Amino acid sequence: MPPEAVLQQTIVALRTAAPRHREPFVIAIISNPCLSAPGGEVRVDPISRDEPAFQSAVQTIFEALFGQPADQAEPFLGTDDVAEGCTVQHIFLAGYPAERQYAFVQEAPDSDLIGARRWEVDEFLRDTLGIRADLVFVVTASETHNRDAATAATDDEARGGVAFTMDGVRGLHCYYTLIPGAVAFHASSNGMIALHEAGHALGSYQNGVISDLYVDDGSGINAKRGRPIPERFAVLNGTSYRTDPSRNGLGYPDTWQAYHCELHDPEYPSVMDNFWEAAGGAIHRCQHDRITRQFLLDRVRAKISRGGAI
Amino acid sequence: MKPFSPDEIERFKRNGATDVEIEEYQRLQSERLYANDPAAFRTLAVRTEDDLRRRRIGELWRILNGERQTREEVGRLTSR
């Protein structure tokens, strides 16, 4: 790094977990210093020169994750026992040179997709800032790519967790990750997108991903494949969940094999489905389906419990 | 991955893409993100599967943006 570079690192705690939680669930929202273009070139991310845009994105993410907007139906982390175990920090970085080590977001070729470089951002958070995050949002203002995307966590299974069973198969809500789930979030994106991407990022590659429900995939915790569609979707920790027989009014296309879990409110699509198609454009009425919300909150609760409580 | 909005789908259709192609593009991109832990990409099988998927994503992205190639053009490109 050139010696004359003036680096700005502003770290602010937006929410602090209740003191009785020794090791809270930590969410880091960080501005992206540099972008890695599809060809590999690195340039400074415009967000690093636009702190107001970053702060606006931080508010959007924070409010959506904790169910704060008055018209948002999904409470998500705003559920009382979960909220009090969460710490949220936002970090604004400016003045970083266009070097690959500071490119925490890459622009994918053949698309407008942005992706978090999850190893790099986690390493920076840990080694430079001393932050051990469980969930990371990297905010970018790429001029060419604005399709938000997330990667799930790579769990650290060696350090234990809270066991669960789904359809008789044992899994683990791990206390720690080797690499946390990470979202590449465009500064122009809205709260429903933040909720959707957080759903992916809180999943686990080893212990269950949360899939996009608007494609005929049928893998992960929240989707299965087969026809005819059975009445029961799954049994999670002894609780039986029904299927959504009609995909909340969007309808399963005739060619599909995927099917989903029942909804909290069958009037609106799931957060992980095509929320743009919500009746009347009321995207904020969308909620996670029943098994997705339970699974994700179980994962967060496991992490909150890891250090014990005072 | 953020789903395509109705406006984006409309634009892709105006560019000549079909519903099937639009859906296939989204499915392949979504699979790239969630089918495998990126930490598993060191294995040949995962890399090969991903290369095939990525190549098809490239073809579909050009179609979505109105740059559908003829069979001959695709043949020329892949034989290089």
Chai-1 contact restraints between the chains, C-beta under 6 A:
chainA,res_idxA,chainB,res_idxB,connection_type,confidence,min_distance_angstrom,max_distance_angstrom,comment,restraint_id
A,D110,B,I57,contact,1.0,0.0,6.0,A-B,restraint_1
A,D110,B,G58,contact,1.0,0.0,6.0,A-B,restraint_2
A,D110,B,W61,contact,1.0,0.0,6.0,A-B,restraint_3
A,S111,B,W61,contact,1.0,0.0,6.0,A-B,restraint_4
A,R147,B,K2,contact,1.0,0.0,6.0,A-B,restraint_5
A,D148,B,K2,contact,1.0,0.0,6.0,A-B,restraint_6
A,A149,B,M1,contact,1.0,0.0,6.0,A-B,restraint_7
A,A149,B,L33,contact,1.0,0.0,6.0,A-B,restraint_8
A,T154,B,D37,contact,1.0,0.0,6.0,A-B,restraint_9
A,T154,B,A39,contact,1.0,0.0,6.0,A-B,restraint_10
A,I193,B,K2,contact,1.0,0.0,6.0,A-B,restraint_11
A,Y205,B,D37,contact,1.0,0.0,6.0,A-B,restraint_12
A,V209,B,Y34,contact,1.0,0.0,6.0,A-B,restraint_13
A,S211,B,Y34,contact,1.0,0.0,6.0,A-B,restraint_14
A,D212,B,M1,contact,1.0,0.0,6.0,A-B,restraint_15
A,D212,B,S30,contact,1.0,0.0,6.0,A-B,restraint_16
A,Y214,B,P3,contact,1.0,0.0,6.0,A-B,restraint_17
A,V215,B,Q26,contact,1.0,0.0,6.0,A-B,restraint_18
A,V215,B,R27,contact,1.0,0.0,6.0,A-B,restraint_19
A,V215,B,S30,contact,1.0,0.0,6.0,A-B,restraint_20
A,N274,B,P3,contact,1.0,0.0,6.0,A-B,restraint_21
A,W276,B,S5,contact,1.0,0.0,6.0,A-B,restraint_22
A,W276,B,P6,contact,1.0,0.0,6.0,A-B,restraint_23
